[in-house]
Amino acid sequence: MRLAWNEPLKGALYEGEAVKKRAIINLLNKTMSAHKRMFMHWHEFSVTLRHLLRSRATIALFENISSTLSSSLSDFITPDAIVKLKEKVLN
């Protein structure tokens, strides 16, 4: 894998941006009131909860689809030996 000449510069740029972002967040946290800080915590929590509930609903949907498909397609997926055995038993 060949590294470009600007790879070290990108790392330094990303580190500088992260430090700058953290400094701005710290400045905002220090200057905002307690009510605003509590509102921000509540807002972050509610957004995270919404994402978790949406993910849980999506997982349940795919589990439901998977179980429905596996039960309805099991006749088509069974090996021929089992099908022939069933026909032999029934005849």
N, C-alpha and C positions, 0 to 999 in steps of 0.2 A: 504494500500500500504506500503510495507516494504522498508525502505531506507537502502542502503548498507553502510558499514562503511566508504567507500571512497568518498561518495557524497560531504561532505564539502571540501575535498581535490580537487575534480574536479572543484568546484566553484572557489577556490583560484587559481588553475592552469589556468582556462579560463580567469580570471581577469588579472593575470600576463601576459598571452599571449597577451591580448588586449592592455595592457599598453605598452608592448614591441613593438607591431606592430605600435601603434600610435606614439611612440618615433622614430621609424625608418622612418615612413612617414614624420614626422616633420623634421627630419634631412635631408632627401632627398629634401624636399621642400625648406629648407633654403640654401642648397648648390648648387641647380641647377640654371641655368641661366633663364632669363626671357623668352627667346625663347623656351627653353625646357619646362618650366612651361606652357606656352600657348599651346604648342603642346600636352602636357599631358591633358589639359582641353579639347582641341579639340578632342583628341582621345576618352576620356571618353564620351563626348557628342555624337560622331558618333556611338560608340558602343551602347549607350542607345537608340539612334534614330533607329538603325538597329533592336534592340530588339522590340521596339514599333511598327515599320512597320511590322515585322514578326508576332507579336501578332495580329495586326489589320487584316492582311491577313488571319490568322487562324480563327479568329472570323467570318470574312465574309464568309469563306468557310463553317464553321459549320452552320451559319445562312442559307446559300444557300441550304445545304443538308437538314436542318430541314424543310424549306419551301417546298422543292421538295417532301420530304417524306410525309409531312402532306397533300399536295394537291393530291398526287397520291394514298395514302392509305386511304383517307377519305371515299371512298366507302366501304372499308372493315371494317372500324371502326364504321360506323353509326349503331345505335341501330336497332333492328329488327322491332320495332314498326314504325319507320319512313320509313323503306323500304316497309313494308306492306301497309302503307298509300299511298306511291307513286304508288305502283302497283295497288291499288284500284282506285286511281284517273285516272291512265292511261287506265285501263280496263273499 
